């Protein structure tokens, strides 16, 4: 699977994803999702950001460069109202 097809798989499967990893997140779906190349990001109802997919250049925002097929919490303790991703940026 190429990084791009992995990102597309994230879009297709996001309806069943939940972000219950964070201590303050409800066990519910993302309220916003944006698919970049080659990764995807989502926001929970409490504004916590998660990304998954390719991470060679730190695209997932979790403080490392390890790609992940499951949502990984963004570092920094920030909350978000919107999410927008593109070609290797979020």
C-alpha positions as semicolon CSV with decimal commas, in nm:
position;residue;x (nm);y (nm);z (nm)
1;X;0,000;0,000;0,000
2;X;0,142;0,340;-0,095
3;X;0,134;0,629;0,157
4;X;-0,133;0,795;-0,059
5;X;-0,361;0,490;-0,062
6;X;-0,310;0,457;0,315
7;X;-0,435;0,815;0,356
8;X;-0,736;0,736;0,138
9;X;-0,807;0,426;0,346
10;X;-0,818;0,657;0,649
11;X;-1,093;0,861;0,483
12;X;-1,300;0,555;0,406
13;X;-1,261;0,411;0,756
14;X;-1,295;0,731;0,957
15;X;-1,666;0,681;1,016
16;X;-1,578;0,401;1,255
17;X;-1,281;0,570;1,421
18;X;-1,298;0,705;1,769
19;X;-1,048;0,914;1,960
20;X;-1,059;0,781;2,311
21;X;-0,682;0,790;2,365
22;X;-0,673;1,136;2,523
23;X;-0,769;1,162;2,891
24;X;-1,044;1,419;2,827
25;X;-1,184;1,283;2,502
26;X;-1,525;1,123;2,486
27;X;-1,540;0,783;2,321
28;X;-1,707;0,924;2,013
29;X;-1,638;1,001;1,647
30;X;-1,436;1,291;1,509
31;X;-1,636;1,607;1,443
32;X;-1,406;1,722;1,160
33;X;-1,165;1,534;0,933
34;X;-0,928;1,649;0,659
35;X;-0,726;1,424;0,427
36;X;-0,384;1,549;0,325
37;X;-0,113;1,380;0,126
38;X;-0,028;1,124;0,257
39;X;-0,193;1,152;0,599
40;X;-0,527;1,241;0,761
41;X;-0,617;1,454;1,064
42;X;-0,931;1,478;1,275
43;X;-1,070;1,680;1,565
44;X;-1,271;1,537;1,855
45;X;-1,576;1,708;2,009
46;X;-1,346;1,860;2,276
47;X;-1,112;2,007;2,011
48;X;-0,828;1,759;2,052
49;X;-0,635;1,688;1,732
50;X;-0,530;1,348;1,604
51;X;-0,350;1,251;1,284
52;X;-0,259;0,921;1,119
53;X;-0,070;0,808;0,810
54;X;0,275;0,895;0,675
55;X;0,504;1,088;0,914
56;X;0,855;1,107;0,764
57;X;0,874;1,485;0,813
58;X;0,661;1,516;1,127
59;X;0,329;1,566;0,944
60;X;0,131;1,400;1,227
61;X;0,231;1,666;1,478
62;X;0,296;1,415;1,756
63;X;0,660;1,503;1,811
64;X;0,824;1,220;1,618
65;X;0,857;1,088;1,264
66;X;0,696;0,746;1,307
67;X;0,410;0,674;1,066
68;X;0,090;0,539;1,223
69;X;-0,222;0,368;1,090
70;X;-0,413;0,461;1,406
71;X;-0,492;0,816;1,527
72;X;-0,203;0,971;1,718
73;X;-0,263;1,270;1,948
74;X;-0,101;1,596;1,837
75;X;0,165;1,722;2,080
76;X;0,144;2,052;2,263
77;X;-0,186;2,033;2,449
78;X;-0,360;2,265;2,201
79;X;-0,727;2,253;2,109
80;X;-0,861;2,313;1,760
81;X;-1,179;2,443;1,599
82;X;-1,093;2,347;1,241
83;X;-0,854;2,117;1,059
84;X;-0,708;2,158;0,711
85;X;-0,442;1,942;0,550
86;X;-0,268;1,940;0,216
87;X;0,046;1,820;0,043
88;X;0,271;1,735;0,343
89;X;0,125;2,003;0,573
90;X;-0,156;2,050;0,825
